[in-house]
């Protein structure tokens, strides 16, 4: 057997073994949303988020960057469309905590590290296999950019519990 065939056979065997392991794991443990995700599930979720952002949006910058009124304008839309899952302070709400994958802390480092363009694309297009819906069909791009400005402002927002 040639080295290339041997390598291909080995890779195919490893993929098949991983598929069998995953199948057995799911059959034994289920896919319930009431348990914390495994490290593998968390890694898959991060990659789903990354893949949900079209390459053309990754480097886009918010045209309202530095406009203090933009985040204020985005605040009202956030309250009406986002706070039920993400909480008014972005740290999550009761509904968001019960979702799988769990709603991320928008004020946290993982979200704040995303580019403006990535946040824009996520808000506009949603993320498959999560509870994040697409809002692009019923809001103008400027409204989405104002939401991005508000998300950027969230680390400075006091939690209602802290008041």
N, C-alpha and C positions, 0 to 999 in steps of 0.2 A: 504494500500500500504506500502510495507517495505521501510525502510530508504534508502536502496541501489537503489531500483527502483525509489524512489522519486528523489534522487540525479542524477541518470542517466537521468531521464526525464527532470530535470532542466537544466542539461548540454546540452542535445540535443536541448532544447528550446532556450537556449542562443546561441548556434552555429547556429541554423536556423535563429534567429533574426539577428545575425551578418552577415550572408550570404545575407539576404534580404536587410539589410542596405547597404552593399557593392555593391550589384547589383543596387540598386536605385541610389547610389552615382555615380557609373560609367555611368549609363544611363543618368543622369542629367548633369554630368560634363565632360564625356568622358575621354580618356586617352592620351590626346595630350601632346606632349613633349615641348610645348611652355610656360608652366606654372611651377612654382616651385613645387616640390613634397610635399605632405602633410607629417606630422610627421609619420603617419602610413606607407606610402610608403617608407620614408627614413629608418624606422626601418626594413621593409621587405628587402630593398636593402642591408642594412648592414648584415642581416642574410643570404642573398643569397651569398654574398662575403664569409662570414664565412663558409658556407656549401660547397662552391666550392673548398675549400682546403682540400684534403684528410688528414686524421689524421696522416698518416705516414710522411707527409711533414712538419707538423706544427713545429716540433722541429729540423728540418734539419738546419745545419749551412753552411754558404757559405765557401767553401774550399779556396776561395781567400781572406778571411778576413785578413785585414792588408796589402794586396798587392796593393800598389799605382798604379801599372800598370794595374790592373784589371779594375778599373773604367774608366781609359783612353781607354782601349780596348772596354769597353761597350759603351762608348760615341758615337763612330761611328755607331754602330748598333742602338742605341737609336735614333740618328738623322735620319737614313734611315727608321726605322720601327715604331717608337713611337711618334716622335716629331709632326707629322701632327695632332694628337689628343691631346697629352699631352703638346706640346710646348717644345722648346729646353731646357727651364729652369724647366720643369716639372709642371708649374703652370696652364697649359691649353693653348689651341690654339682655334682659331675661330671655327674650325670644332668640337672640343671637347665640346665647350660651347653650341653647338646646339644639342647635343646628350641627350638622356634620358635613363637611369639616367645620369646626367652630369658627365663628366670626372673628376675624383678626382684630387686634387692638390697633386702630388707625393712627393713634398717637405714638405707637411703639416703633422701635428702630427698623423692624422688618419692612413695614409699610413706608416709613419715612425715607428709607434708602431707595425706594423705587423712583424712577425718573418721573417727571411731570407727564411725559407722554405715555408712560405705562399706566399711571393713575387715570389719565384721560381715557385710554383704550379700555381699561377695566370697567369704568363707569359707563361708557358708551355701549360696550359689547357684552358685558357680563362675563361670567366664567362658568363654563360647562361643568357639570357634575358637582356643583356647589349651590348654595342658596342665593348667589349673587346674580340678580337679574340684569338684563340689558336696559339701560335708560335712554339709549341713543335715538330710539324711534319717536320719542315724545318731548325731547328737549333740544334746544339749539346748541351748537357747539360752544358758544360763549357762556351759556349757563353751565355746561360741563366744566369749562375752564375755571369758572368761579367756584364750583364745588371742589376742584383740585386745590384752589387757593385756600379754601376752608380746611381741607384735610391737612394742608401744610401748616395751618394755624393751630390745629388741635393740640399739639404738645403744650401750648400756652393756655389752653382752656382748663379752668378749674373743674374738677369733678363735683357734681351736685352733692355727693356724700361729704366732701371736704368743707362745704359751706356751713 
